[in-house]
Each structure stands twice: as structure tokens, then as C-alpha cells.
């Protein structure tokens, strides 16, 4: 039998190999590929990039309904605080407050006219917990409440979503550096203020922005946005621009 031993061993090895080939192999370890990540497949646009495009790519904004577009009104606080209403708004004008451009409102608008004071199941009073989310850009609970009752109630949004949208709209706009703070009273024109905002916000056009004045002083910059917060033309709003050739910009304190 000795001379067959080698052949028997060889045969056993061949049989074992055949059996092993039919056994299931260990599953390969899957490694995440950079190209398979959601961020790579659907790249998100940064907030700054969204500002440059004038689009809503930065985030999924709450979608209002029942109107055509928004007007974001940015008020020059020193002009307001020089007026008669300042005494009723110590949050914005009292003490050493030095606000510059603040949000007056985000107004649902139609191509002709605008809705106001719409019925809403959320009531008219804005809780402080919601108001405090925008108090840095709308520096008065009185202002916040008034804007909700008069304009936010017509947005088709709940109160929380409306003020989330106010914050988002404000953050889409770049304030021109030369107009962010003004140390001494200066004279300019409505057209120059408008041009400064256009330069700082690519995609914004003259037909989408209006500068208003309070007698001889700059009052507000009104920027028209679609319901996704992209820039859009608004002839009726633009037609109400200040017609003075020269206006004053009161200094921040």
C-alpha cells in the first residue's frame, strides 16, 4: 500500500479543494466612497454663494402662499430714532443704541397692492420666545408684533416659520461696507445708495430695489424677493423710490 499512499493523499487534497470552493466567502467590507456621499451627489451651496446668486439655494425656505412676492424693508435706524416715534421705542433708540440697517418688515406683496391684517388662527400676539429669535435685527417687540399682525398674518405661514423666513431674508442681503456704519453725517443720492446695494449683491438689479426718503434723509431700502427669496423685479415698488437728487445719511451713534 505504501506506493499508493502519495496518490491517496493527493486525491484527498483535490477533493478538499473542490468542497472549499463551494463554501460562501466572507462578505467584503463596504467602504464609503466620497462620491457616494449625499453631499457629493447633491452639493449644497453655501450661504455666501447663495447671496451671490440671489437664489434660494442656501436652504429650503418656508414657502408662503396667497400673494406674488415679498418686499424686504431695511430701515436706517438713525433716521427713525431722530423722529418723533423714537420716544416710544426705547429698545431701538434708547441709551447707547447704535443700530444701522434693521429689518422694518418682510411684506407679502402683489403685483398691484398688498394684503394686510389677514385672519390667522395663531392670534395677534407674538410670544417673547419667538420675538427674541429676531430681536437683534428687528430691535423692538412692538415692531415684531406689528409686523406679524399687519404683514406676517398674510404670508400663509405660521408665526414661527414667518420669523424664520425674516431671518433668512435678512441674511441673504449684504450691506455695502460703506453704508454699514456712518460716523459722520454724509450727503449722497438715492441712486448712489441703490447702486451700492446692487454692487454688494450680485443678481440684484435696479428694478428690484427702491430707496425711500424721509424728507431729506434716507429712510429705507426695499428689496423685492420671490417666495423662495431670490431677487425679482417689482415695478410698483420701484416706482415709489425717492425722487430727490440728494439725501442725508444721519450717523450711527
Buried (B, 14 or more C-beta within 10 A) or exposed (E): EEEEEEEEEEEEEEEEEEEEEEEEEEEEEEEEEEEEEEEEEEEEBEBEEBBBBBBBBBBEBBEBEEBBBBBBBBBBBBBBBBBEEBEEBEBBBEEEBEBBBBBBBBBBBEEEEBBEEBEBEBEEEBEEEBBEBBBEBBBBBBBBBBBBBBBBBBBBBBBBBBBBBBBBBBBBBBBBEBBEEBEEEBEBBBBBBBBBBBEBBEBBBBBBBBBBBBEEBBBBBBBBBBBBBBBBEBEBBBEEBBEBEEBBBBBBB
